[in-house]
């Protein structure tokens, strides 16, 4: 794309990272799309071009920024347009604070449940969301967890 025309090849692609939040015992794992010495980039394909970074995408690259200690940008691409947005330090700080708060809330829910089904009963999953990773994970969740509710 024009935004990356004069940029050298990245140092790494699909780089796995882990980040620990204060007070949370389990690391958050992510995969950086592209990283260079000075900055990183996450590529998002979308049907409609956003006018600013989406909140969940800003959270994602804020995590990468914290893990690698460098700024990150989001590159959105549609079939007709593309736009690159930096995620500024102030945005990243808010996003990381929100992610920590979400993790603490999840831990609180899990600590009050006697078994996994009690937690599952509180949620109605969107099995169309890409977060499930693959069809096998989604099928197992449907069959082993939510089919019992």
C-alpha positions as CSV (number, residue, x, y, z in Angstrom):
1,X,0.0,0.0,0.0
2,X,1.1,3.6,-0.4
3,X,1.4,4.0,3.4
4,X,4.1,1.4,3.4
5,X,5.8,2.1,0.1
6,X,9.0,3.4,1.5
7,X,9.1,1.3,4.6
8,X,11.6,-1.6,4.7
9,X,10.5,-5.2,5.3
10,X,9.4,-5.8,8.9
11,X,11.8,-7.5,11.4
12,X,9.1,-10.1,12.2
13,X,5.5,-11.1,11.3
14,X,3.0,-12.9,13.5
15,X,5.2,-12.4,16.5
16,X,3.8,-14.0,19.7
17,X,3.8,-11.7,22.8
18,X,2.7,-12.1,26.4
19,X,1.8,-9.3,28.8
20,X,1.1,-9.5,32.5
21,X,-1.2,-7.0,34.1
22,X,-0.6,-6.0,37.7
23,X,-2.7,-8.2,40.0
24,X,-3.6,-10.7,37.2
25,X,-1.8,-14.1,37.4
26,X,-2.4,-15.2,33.8
27,X,-0.7,-13.5,30.9
28,X,-2.6,-12.1,27.9
29,X,-1.2,-13.5,24.7
30,X,-1.3,-11.8,21.3
31,X,0.2,-12.0,17.9
32,X,1.7,-8.9,16.3
33,X,1.2,-8.7,12.6
34,X,4.3,-6.7,11.7
35,X,7.1,-5.2,13.8
36,X,10.1,-3.0,13.0
37,X,12.9,-1.6,15.2
38,X,10.9,1.6,16.0
39,X,7.2,0.7,15.7
40,X,4.7,-2.0,15.0
41,X,1.6,-2.4,12.8
42,X,-1.6,-4.4,12.9
43,X,-3.5,-5.0,9.7
44,X,-7.3,-4.9,9.7
45,X,-9.5,-5.8,6.7
46,X,-12.9,-4.4,6.9
47,X,-16.0,-3.7,4.9
48,X,-16.4,-0.1,6.0
49,X,-13.5,2.3,6.7
50,X,-13.6,3.6,10.3
51,X,-12.9,7.3,10.9
52,X,-10.8,6.4,13.9
53,X,-9.4,3.2,15.4
54,X,-12.1,0.9,16.8
55,X,-11.9,0.5,20.6
56,X,-11.2,-3.2,20.6
57,X,-8.4,-2.7,18.0
58,X,-6.9,0.1,20.0
59,X,-6.9,-2.2,23.0
60,X,-5.2,-5.0,21.0
61,X,-2.3,-2.8,19.7
62,X,-2.0,-1.1,23.1
63,X,-1.2,-4.5,24.5
64,X,1.4,-5.0,21.8
65,X,2.9,-1.6,22.5
66,X,3.2,-2.3,26.3
67,X,4.7,-5.7,25.6
68,X,7.3,-4.4,23.1
69,X,7.9,-0.9,24.4
70,X,7.2,0.8,21.1
71,X,4.4,2.7,19.4
72,X,1.9,0.9,17.2
73,X,-0.4,1.8,14.3
74,X,-3.5,0.3,12.8
75,X,-3.8,-0.1,9.0
76,X,-7.4,-0.5,7.9
77,X,-8.0,-1.8,4.4
78,X,-11.2,-2.1,2.4
79,X,-11.6,-3.2,-1.2
80,X,-11.4,0.5,-2.2
81,X,-9.7,2.5,0.6
82,X,-7.0,2.3,3.2
83,X,-6.1,4.4,6.2
84,X,-3.4,4.2,8.8
85,X,-4.0,5.4,12.3
86,X,-1.5,5.7,15.1
87,X,-2.6,4.7,18.6
88,X,-1.3,7.5,20.8
89,X,0.2,7.0,24.3
90,X,-2.8,8.5,26.0
91,X,-5.2,6.2,24.1
92,X,-3.0,3.2,24.9
93,X,-3.0,4.0,28.6
94,X,-6.8,4.2,28.7
95,X,-7.0,1.0,26.7
96,X,-4.6,-0.9,29.0
97,X,-6.5,0.4,32.1
98,X,-9.7,-0.9,30.6
99,X,-8.2,-4.3,29.7
100,X,-6.9,-4.7,33.3
101,X,-10.3,-3.8,34.7
102,X,-11.9,-6.4,32.3
103,X,-9.4,-9.0,33.5
104,X,-10.1,-8.2,37.2
105,X,-13.9,-8.5,36.5
106,X,-13.4,-11.9,34.8
107,X,-11.3,-13.1,37.7
108,X,-14.0,-12.0,40.2
109,X,-16.7,-13.9,38.2
110,X,-14.5,-17.0,38.1
111,X,-13.6,-16.9,41.8
112,X,-17.3,-16.9,42.7
113,X,-18.3,-19.8,40.5
114,X,-18.2,-23.4,41.8
115,X,-17.9,-24.8,38.3
116,X,-17.5,-23.7,34.7
117,X,-21.1,-24.1,33.8
118,X,-22.1,-21.4,36.4
119,X,-19.9,-19.0,34.5
120,X,-21.2,-20.1,31.1
121,X,-24.8,-19.6,32.3
122,X,-24.1,-15.9,32.6
123,X,-23.1,-15.5,29.0
124,X,-24.7,-16.0,25.6
125,X,-21.7,-16.4,23.2
126,X,-21.6,-15.1,19.7
127,X,-20.4,-18.1,17.8
128,X,-20.1,-16.1,14.6
129,X,-17.4,-13.9,16.1
130,X,-13.8,-14.6,14.9
131,X,-12.6,-14.7,18.5
132,X,-13.3,-18.4,18.7
133,X,-10.3,-19.0,16.5
134,X,-11.4,-22.0,14.5
135,X,-14.4,-24.3,13.9
136,X,-13.1,-27.0,16.2
137,X,-12.9,-24.6,19.2
138,X,-16.4,-23.3,18.5
139,X,-17.9,-26.8,18.1
140,X,-16.3,-28.0,21.3
141,X,-17.7,-25.0,23.2
142,X,-21.1,-25.5,21.7
143,X,-21.2,-29.3,22.4
144,X,-19.3,-29.5,25.7
145,X,-20.5,-26.3,27.4
146,X,-23.4,-24.4,26.0
147,X,-25.4,-27.5,25.0
148,X,-25.8,-28.3,28.7
149,X,-27.5,-25.0,29.5
